[in-house]
Amino acid sequence: MVELLFGSGWILHLLLIAILYLMLRSARTLSLSQLIKRDAVQHHINHQYHLENQHGGNWSNYQSWLRKN
């Protein structure tokens, strides 16, 4: 029975495939969470800029404001 299961190696192949799948899935989830955090930080920066510059502003004003802060 054991030789039937492990002799052909198909269970080991399935195990390796499952481990690789889980590793790739966790890596993709991690990068997705990093993207969400980056988007939240960018949203916060934009919000701060608009709070401090109530009358709007152009792109060069925004760039200089980013360099100051």
C-alpha positions as CSV (number, residue, x, y, z in Angstrom):
1,M,0.0,0.0,0.0
2,V,2.8,2.5,1.0
3,E,4.8,1.5,-2.1
4,L,1.7,2.0,-4.2
5,L,1.2,5.5,-2.9
6,F,4.8,6.7,-2.7
7,G,6.4,4.5,-5.2
8,S,5.0,6.3,-8.2
9,G,5.6,9.7,-6.6
10,W,2.3,11.1,-7.7
11,I,1.4,12.2,-4.1
12,L,4.7,13.9,-3.8
13,H,4.1,15.8,-7.0
14,L,0.6,16.8,-5.8
15,L,2.2,18.0,-2.5
16,L,4.8,20.1,-4.3
17,I,2.2,21.6,-6.6
18,A,0.0,22.5,-3.6
19,I,3.0,24.1,-1.8
20,L,3.9,26.1,-4.9
21,Y,0.3,27.2,-5.3
22,L,0.1,28.4,-1.7
23,M,3.4,30.2,-2.0
24,L,2.3,32.0,-5.2
25,R,-1.0,32.9,-3.7
26,S,0.5,34.3,-0.5
27,A,3.0,36.4,-2.6
28,R,0.2,37.8,-4.7
29,T,-1.9,38.6,-1.6
30,L,1.1,40.4,-0.1
31,S,1.6,42.5,-3.1
32,L,-2.1,43.3,-3.2
33,S,-2.0,44.5,0.4
34,Q,1.0,46.6,-0.4
35,L,-0.8,48.2,-3.3
36,I,-3.8,48.9,-1.0
37,K,-1.5,50.6,1.6
38,R,0.2,52.6,-1.1
39,D,-3.1,53.8,-2.4
40,A,-4.3,54.8,1.1
41,V,-1.1,56.8,1.7
42,Q,-1.5,58.5,-1.7
43,H,-5.1,59.4,-0.9
44,H,-4.0,60.8,2.5
45,I,-1.3,62.9,0.8
46,N,-3.8,64.3,-1.7
47,H,-6.3,65.0,1.0
48,Q,-3.7,66.9,3.1
49,Y,-2.7,69.0,0.0
50,H,-6.3,69.9,-0.7
51,L,-6.9,70.9,3.0
52,E,-3.9,73.2,2.9
53,N,-4.6,74.6,-0.5
54,Q,-8.4,75.2,-0.4
55,H,-8.3,77.2,-3.7
56,G,-7.0,74.3,-5.7
57,G,-3.6,74.6,-7.5
58,N,-1.9,73.3,-10.5
59,W,0.5,70.4,-11.0
60,S,3.7,72.4,-10.3
61,N,2.3,73.7,-7.1
62,Y,1.5,70.2,-6.1
63,Q,5.0,69.0,-6.9
64,S,6.6,71.8,-4.9
65,W,4.3,71.1,-2.0
66,L,5.3,67.4,-2.1
67,R,9.0,68.4,-2.0
68,K,8.4,70.6,1.0
69,N,6.5,67.9,2.9
